[in-house]
Amino acid sequence: MSAETSSPSVIVVGGAGYIGSHVCKAFAQQGILPITFDNLSTGHNHAVKWGPLIEVDLCDRATIFEEIEKHSHVPLVVHLASSIEVGFGEKHPDSFYMNNVVGALNLLDAMKNSSINKIIFSSTCATYGEISNLPINEKEVQSPYSVYGKTKLAIEHMLQSYHKAFDLNYVTLRYFNAAGADESGEIGEEHDPETHLIPLALASAAGLRQRMKIFGNDYDTPNGTCIRDYIHVNDIAQAHLLSWDKLQNGLTKAELNIGTGKGYSNLEILKTVEKVTGLPMPYDIEPRRDGDLSQLYADTSRAQSVLGFEAKYSDLDFIVRTAWRFFKSKHQI
C-alpha cells in the first residue's frame, strides 16, 4: 500500500506557496500527508518537501475534476491558491476574477462531484474594507474596496451557498498580516514581486533594494505610523490543524479571524529589523496613501472559542528573526 493511501491525507491547493508550504509542513508533522495541487505560477517546486506535487491549474476544469476524483479518498481540501498581489489585481481584475473566483468554482464543483465535502479556505481581513470599529470582529459588514478583497469575499459567499445547497462543510480563515518564516530557515516568503513590509525592509537593510518608504507619519497612533496585526505563518498553519480537527469532529461551518488581537506600527517594524539584523535601516517618510487606515487589528475571541486558537509565535522579535534567517539563507548572506 502506498504512503498516500496508508496515511491520513489532505489536499493542499497552493501548497507550493508561502503559507501553503508552512501548512504542508504542519500537517506532515502530525502524520497527515499533504498532497500539493499547484500550477507553480507563484509557488516554488523546492518548497514542496513533505508530500507529492501534482501540477494542476484550478482554471483547467477538466483536469481539476479528474485529479479530485483520483483523490476522492482524501477527507478534506485546503484552498490557498488565490492571487494576492493587490496592485496587480487593480490593473488586471480579469486575471484575478478568473484565477480566484472561477478557479474556486471549479474546485468546489469537482468536490461536489466527488465524495470530498470539507474545505478550509484561506481568506483575508481585506474582505472587511474600511472599518473604524476596533478590534475587527466577524460581525462587521464586509465591504472590500480592492479587487483582491472582492474576489475573496465572492469565494466566501460561494462556500456559504454550497454549504446550504450541497452540505459542504467549511472553515473560512480571514488572515490578518501573515509574516515570519519557519524557524528552520528552509521555507519562507518568496513572492515576486514582493509587497510585504518585513521582507522589503530586510532587503533594504541588506542593501539589496532602495531605501524603505513609510507612507505617512501623522496618523493618530503613538509614533504617527500605521499599525497592523502581524500573525506568524506558523500560527496560521496551526489554525489549519485546529480547523482540520474540528471539521473531522462535527463542525459544519465557521468564518474566523486569524490574527493576534494587537498591532505593530511601521516604525516598530523597521526598528526591530535594525535590531535583529544589526544593520542600518534606511527609510524616508512619504505622504499618506489613499485608503490606508491608521490601525487594523483583529478580535480573535471567536477563533479561540471555536477552534481553541491562540497565537503562540507572533512576538515581533521572533517574526523578524525567523524572516531574517530565511532571507539570509535564500540570498546567501
C-alpha positions as CSV (number, residue, x, y, z in Angstrom):
1,M,0.0,0.0,0.0
2,S,1.4,3.4,-0.9
3,A,2.2,6.1,1.7
4,E,-0.6,8.2,0.1
5,T,-3.3,5.7,0.8
6,S,-2.0,4.3,4.1
7,S,-1.6,7.7,5.8
8,P,-4.3,10.2,6.6
9,S,-4.0,12.8,3.9
10,V,-5.2,16.3,2.9
11,I,-5.2,18.1,-0.5
12,V,-3.4,21.5,-0.2
13,V,-4.2,23.6,-3.2
14,G,-1.4,26.2,-3.4
15,G,0.9,24.1,-1.2
16,A,4.0,25.3,-3.0
17,G,3.4,28.9,-1.9
18,Y,4.4,30.8,1.2
19,I,1.6,29.9,3.6
20,G,0.8,26.7,1.8
21,S,4.3,25.2,2.4
22,H,4.1,26.0,6.1
23,V,0.7,24.4,6.2
24,C,2.0,21.3,4.5
25,K,4.9,21.0,7.0
26,A,2.5,21.4,9.9
27,F,0.2,18.6,8.6
28,A,3.2,16.3,7.9
29,Q,4.5,16.8,11.5
30,Q,1.1,15.5,12.7
31,G,1.4,12.4,10.5
32,I,-1.0,13.7,7.8
33,L,0.3,13.5,4.2
34,P,-0.1,16.8,2.3
35,I,-0.9,16.3,-1.4
36,T,0.0,19.6,-3.1
37,F,-2.0,20.8,-6.1
38,D,-0.2,23.8,-7.6
39,N,0.4,25.3,-11.0
40,L,3.7,26.8,-9.8
41,S,2.9,30.2,-11.3
42,T,3.8,31.9,-8.0
43,G,4.7,28.8,-5.8
44,H,8.0,27.0,-5.8
45,N,8.8,23.4,-6.6
46,H,11.6,23.4,-4.0
47,A,9.0,24.3,-1.2
48,V,7.2,21.1,-1.7
49,K,9.0,18.8,0.7
50,W,6.5,16.8,2.7
51,G,4.4,15.1,0.1
52,P,3.7,14.7,-3.6
53,L,3.2,17.6,-6.0
54,I,0.5,17.5,-8.7
55,E,0.9,20.3,-11.2
56,V,-2.6,21.4,-12.0
57,D,-4.3,24.8,-12.6
58,L,-7.7,25.5,-10.9
59,C,-8.8,27.1,-14.2
60,D,-8.3,23.8,-16.0
61,R,-11.8,22.5,-15.1
62,A,-11.5,19.1,-16.7
63,T,-8.1,18.3,-15.0
64,I,-9.3,19.5,-11.6
65,F,-12.3,17.2,-11.9
66,E,-10.0,14.3,-12.9
67,E,-7.5,14.9,-10.1
68,I,-10.1,15.4,-7.3
69,E,-11.8,12.2,-8.4
70,K,-8.5,10.4,-8.3
71,H,-8.1,11.6,-4.7
72,S,-11.7,11.2,-3.5
73,H,-10.4,9.1,-0.6
74,V,-9.0,12.3,0.9
75,P,-11.4,13.8,3.5
76,L,-10.5,17.5,3.2
77,V,-9.2,20.2,0.9
78,V,-7.2,23.3,1.9
79,H,-7.5,26.1,-0.6
80,L,-4.6,28.6,-0.6
81,A,-4.3,29.2,-4.3
82,S,-5.7,32.7,-4.8
83,S,-3.9,35.5,-6.5
84,I,-2.9,38.0,-3.8
85,E,-0.9,41.0,-5.2
86,V,-3.3,43.9,-4.6
87,G,-1.8,46.3,-7.2
88,F,-1.9,43.7,-10.0
89,G,-5.5,43.0,-9.2
90,E,-6.5,46.6,-9.6
91,K,-4.8,46.7,-13.0
92,H,-5.8,43.2,-14.1
93,P,-9.2,42.4,-12.5
94,D,-9.9,39.9,-15.3
95,S,-6.9,37.7,-14.2
96,F,-7.9,38.0,-10.5
97,Y,-11.6,37.0,-11.1
98,M,-10.6,34.2,-13.4
99,N,-8.0,32.6,-11.0
100,N,-9.7,33.3,-7.7
101,V,-13.4,33.1,-8.4
102,V,-13.6,30.8,-11.5
103,G,-10.8,28.6,-10.1
104,A,-12.6,28.3,-6.7
105,L,-15.9,27.4,-8.5
106,N,-14.1,24.7,-10.5
107,L,-12.6,23.3,-7.3
108,L,-16.0,23.3,-5.4
109,D,-17.8,21.7,-8.3
110,A,-15.1,19.0,-8.5
111,M,-15.5,18.3,-4.8
112,K,-19.3,18.2,-5.2
113,N,-18.8,15.7,-8.0
114,S,-16.7,13.5,-5.6
115,S,-17.1,12.4,-2.0
116,I,-15.0,15.2,-0.5
117,N,-17.2,17.6,1.4
118,K,-14.8,19.5,3.8
119,I,-12.7,22.5,2.9
120,I,-10.6,25.1,4.7
121,F,-10.4,28.4,2.8
122,S,-7.7,31.0,3.0
123,S,-9.5,34.3,3.1
124,T,-8.4,37.8,4.3
125,C,-9.1,40.7,6.5
126,A,-9.3,42.7,3.2
127,T,-12.9,41.4,2.9
128,Y,-13.9,43.9,5.6
129,G,-12.8,47.1,3.7
130,E,-12.6,50.3,5.7
131,I,-13.5,49.5,9.3
132,S,-13.3,52.1,12.1
133,N,-14.5,49.8,14.9
134,L,-11.5,48.1,16.6
135,P,-10.7,45.4,17.1
136,I,-12.4,44.0,14.0
137,N,-14.8,41.1,14.7
138,E,-16.6,38.8,12.3
139,K,-19.9,40.5,12.6
140,E,-18.7,43.6,10.8
141,V,-20.3,44.3,7.4
142,Q,-17.9,43.2,4.7
143,S,-17.4,45.9,2.1
144,P,-14.0,45.3,0.4
145,Y,-12.6,48.1,-1.8
146,S,-9.8,46.1,-3.6
147,V,-10.3,43.6,-6.3
148,Y,-8.3,41.2,-4.2
149,G,-10.8,41.6,-1.2
150,K,-13.8,41.4,-3.6
151,T,-12.7,38.1,-5.1
152,K,-12.1,36.6,-1.6
153,L,-15.5,37.7,-0.4
154,A,-17.1,36.2,-3.6
155,I,-15.5,32.8,-2.6
156,E,-16.8,33.2,0.9
157,H,-20.3,33.6,-0.5
158,M,-19.8,30.6,-2.7
159,L,-18.9,28.5,0.3
160,Q,-21.9,29.6,2.2
161,S,-24.2,28.8,-0.7
162,Y,-22.6,25.3,-1.3
163,H,-23.0,24.6,2.4
164,K,-26.7,25.4,2.2
165,A,-27.4,23.6,-1.1
166,F,-24.9,20.7,-1.1
167,D,-23.9,20.1,2.6
168,L,-20.3,21.4,2.1
169,N,-18.6,21.8,5.4
170,Y,-16.1,24.7,5.6
171,V,-13.9,26.8,7.8
172,T,-13.0,30.3,6.3
173,L,-9.9,31.7,7.9
174,R,-9.6,35.5,7.5
175,Y,-5.9,36.1,7.9
176,F,-4.5,39.5,9.0
177,N,-0.9,40.2,8.1
178,A,1.0,36.9,7.5
179,A,4.7,37.3,8.4
180,G,7.8,35.4,9.5
181,A,9.2,32.1,8.3
182,D,9.7,28.6,9.6
183,E,12.3,28.6,12.3
184,S,14.4,26.0,10.4
185,G,15.0,28.6,7.6
186,E,14.1,26.1,4.9
187,I,10.9,27.9,3.8
188,G,9.7,31.4,3.9
189,E,8.4,34.4,1.8
190,E,9.4,34.3,-1.8
191,H,6.9,36.5,-3.5
192,D,7.6,38.0,-6.9
193,P,7.1,40.9,-6.8
194,E,7.4,41.2,-3.0
195,T,5.0,43.7,-1.5
196,H,5.1,42.8,2.2
197,L,6.7,45.2,4.6
198,I,9.1,42.8,6.6
199,P,10.8,41.1,3.6
200,L,11.1,44.5,1.9
201,A,12.6,46.0,5.0
202,L,15.1,43.2,5.3
203,A,16.1,43.7,1.6
204,S,16.7,47.4,2.2
205,A,18.7,46.8,5.3
206,A,20.8,44.2,3.4
207,G,21.4,46.8,0.6
208,L,19.6,44.6,-2.0
209,R,16.9,47.3,-2.8
210,Q,16.4,51.0,-2.4
211,R,15.5,52.8,0.9
212,M,12.2,51.9,2.5
213,K,9.3,54.3,2.2
214,I,7.0,54.9,5.1
215,F,3.7,56.3,3.9
216,G,2.5,58.8,6.5
217,N,3.8,59.6,10.0
218,D,0.9,61.8,11.1
219,Y,-1.7,59.1,11.9
220,D,-3.4,59.0,15.3
221,T,-1.0,56.4,16.7
222,P,1.8,56.5,19.3
223,N,4.5,57.2,16.7
224,G,2.3,58.5,13.9
225,T,2.7,55.5,11.6
226,C,0.1,52.9,10.6
227,I,-0.5,49.9,12.9
228,R,-1.2,46.4,11.6
229,D,-1.8,43.0,13.1
230,Y,1.1,40.7,12.2
231,I,0.5,36.9,12.6
232,H,3.3,34.5,12.3
233,V,2.9,32.0,9.4
234,N,3.4,29.1,11.9
235,D,0.4,30.3,13.9
236,I,-1.6,30.4,10.6
237,A,-0.5,26.8,10.0
238,Q,-1.7,25.8,13.5
239,A,-5.1,27.4,12.8
240,H,-5.4,25.0,9.8
241,L,-4.6,22.0,12.0
242,L,-7.2,23.0,14.5
243,S,-9.7,23.5,11.7
244,W,-9.0,20.1,10.3
245,D,-9.6,18.6,13.7
246,K,-12.9,20.4,14.2
247,L,-14.2,19.6,10.8
248,Q,-13.4,15.9,11.3
249,N,-15.3,16.1,14.6
250,G,-18.6,17.7,13.6
251,L,-18.0,21.4,12.9
252,T,-20.0,22.3,9.8
253,K,-19.2,25.9,9.1
254,A,-17.3,28.9,10.5
255,E,-15.8,32.2,9.5
256,L,-12.9,33.2,11.7
257,N,-10.4,36.0,12.1
258,I,-6.8,34.7,12.4
259,G,-4.6,37.4,14.0
260,T,-3.1,38.3,17.3
261,G,-5.5,41.0,18.6
262,K,-2.8,43.6,18.8
263,G,-0.8,45.6,16.3
264,Y,2.7,46.8,15.5
265,S,3.5,50.1,13.7
266,N,5.5,50.5,10.6
267,L,8.2,52.3,12.5
268,E,8.3,49.5,15.1
269,I,8.8,47.0,12.3
270,L,11.8,49.0,10.9
271,K,13.4,49.4,14.3
272,T,13.1,45.7,15.0
273,V,14.6,44.9,11.6
274,E,17.5,47.1,12.5
275,K,17.9,45.4,15.9
276,V,17.7,41.9,14.6
277,T,20.0,42.3,11.6
278,G,22.5,44.7,13.2
279,L,22.3,46.7,10.0
280,P,21.2,50.4,9.5
281,M,17.6,50.6,8.4
282,P,17.4,53.4,5.8
283,Y,13.9,54.9,5.2
284,D,12.1,58.0,4.0
285,I,8.8,59.4,5.1
286,E,6.3,59.8,2.1
287,P,2.8,61.3,2.1
288,R,-0.1,59.1,3.1
289,R,-1.6,56.7,0.6
290,D,-5.3,56.8,-0.2
291,G,-7.2,54.0,1.6
292,D,-4.7,53.4,4.3
293,L,-6.3,53.2,7.8
294,S,-4.4,54.2,10.9
295,Q,-5.0,50.9,12.7
296,L,-6.2,47.4,11.8
297,Y,-6.2,44.5,14.2
298,A,-8.3,41.5,14.9
299,D,-10.8,40.4,17.5
300,T,-9.7,36.8,17.8
301,S,-12.2,35.7,20.5
302,R,-14.3,33.7,18.1
303,A,-11.3,31.7,16.7
304,Q,-10.4,31.0,20.3
305,S,-13.9,29.9,21.2
306,V,-14.5,27.7,18.0
307,L,-11.0,26.3,17.4
308,G,-9.2,26.9,20.7
309,F,-6.8,29.0,18.6
310,E,-4.3,31.3,20.3
311,A,-1.2,32.9,18.6
312,K,2.0,31.5,20.1
313,Y,4.7,32.5,17.7
314,S,3.8,36.1,16.8
315,D,6.1,38.1,19.0
316,L,7.6,40.8,16.7
317,D,11.2,39.9,17.5
318,F,10.5,36.2,16.7
319,I,8.7,37.1,13.5
320,V,11.6,39.2,12.2
321,R,14.3,36.8,13.4
322,T,12.7,33.9,11.5
323,A,12.2,36.0,8.4
324,W,15.8,37.2,8.6
325,R,17.1,33.6,8.9
326,F,15.2,32.6,5.8
327,F,16.2,35.7,3.9
328,K,19.9,35.1,4.7
329,S,19.7,31.5,3.5
330,K,17.9,32.5,0.3
331,H,20.3,35.3,-0.6
332,Q,23.4,33.5,0.9
333,I,24.2,36.4,3.2
